[in-house]
Amino acid sequence: VTTAPQQYVVLGSFNVLPARSRADLISLLKTWTAAIAALTTGVPVGPSEERENAPVDTGESADQGPSRLTVTVGFGASLFDDRFGLAMLRPPALADLPVFRRDSLDPTKSGGDIAVQVCADRQIVVEHALRNLARVGRDFVALRWRRNGFNEPLSSPAGGSPRNLFGFRDGTSNPDTSDDAVMQRNVWVPASDGPAWMVGGTYQVYREVHLDIERWDDSPLGDQEDTFGRYKLSGAPYGGTKEHDVVDVSKLPATSHVRVANPRTGPESEAERILRRGYNFDDGFDASMSRYRAGLAFIAYQRDPRRQFVTIQQRLAATDELTRTYAVHTASGLFAVPPGVSQGDHIGSLLLQ
Ligand code: HEM
């Protein structure tokens, strides 16, 4: 959640197979915890050198080391149905997201029981990690959908936040992950919110957002900059000269993305702020339409999506120029990410104990 964004992501959402029990779910999460520990240290997920057996680890990232690999596991609302006796433990904050204006969601690319976000600085490392987690978990879960994404390296020659496919720096105005007070207020679930198994965890919102690349590329620079309320090259807000200059909303167009996303009304909008950790995606070219299939894999973390993501997205869908003119949300997910695990523990142990 707080690791400086790696260059690549693959997000996989799994459904638990039919007729699996709560004990099976625990076995899966124990198996995955051990496999993730291996992957994050760059060692094979299991014995792979016996010539008479299929290698447990598929081996394609054997020479790459961990490459800053992180794996973040979250539970979708469907896990809390009647299959595993978890209904009473469903957090109120894991409420289904409303349908937003202009949403065009594909259910087969949305939702799922358990989401696994894999990030690393090499593409083959993220591909390998998800493929091997699916493999070692195949008696219990099946992949429902997956989403790849990429960012420019953190250390680009010019510095500054990485650019998205519209050419703008993205991630500038994020909560400071080293500021404990802000992280406690906006990202981590406190004991007062509950439930107990989520304390210290967070909620992940995923949105696949297709961007109208062709329309954007033919829009005048002035319109592009008005759309965000920031200058394209520097990333500075209107009225400023540097990327991290303070935003003065009175200088931004009323329908600009930055102003609508964060109207800077004081404590109210501060409490809404989310930790965005998105990636670009490129699904190739739709020859029949002569259009790119590309956009933003929006991923954000927060303490309570009901008063953070939902509130922001409702405003964006109503008045944001970017959302109204250039973007369509095509897939969605909301997952409860329990706190991380320490030695001897397994993912989700508090939920399933
Ligand atoms: C449609 C695809 C989107 C693109 C291309 C995009 C791009 C950007 C860019 C370039 C910025 C300004 C730089 C920055 O502060 O990072 C920004 C800011 C922001 N965006 Fe988006 N965004 C998109 C969708 C969303 C969605 C779906 C949400 C949440 C519902 C969102 C929430 C925010 C927030 C909270 C800010 C920071 C505002 C501030 O505090 O100044 N964005 N976005």
Residues whose N, C-alpha, C, O or C-beta is under 5 A from the ligand:
A	BS01	HEM	N164 F168 R169 D170 G171 T172 S173 V209 V258 A261 N262 L296 F298 F309 I312 Q313 A327
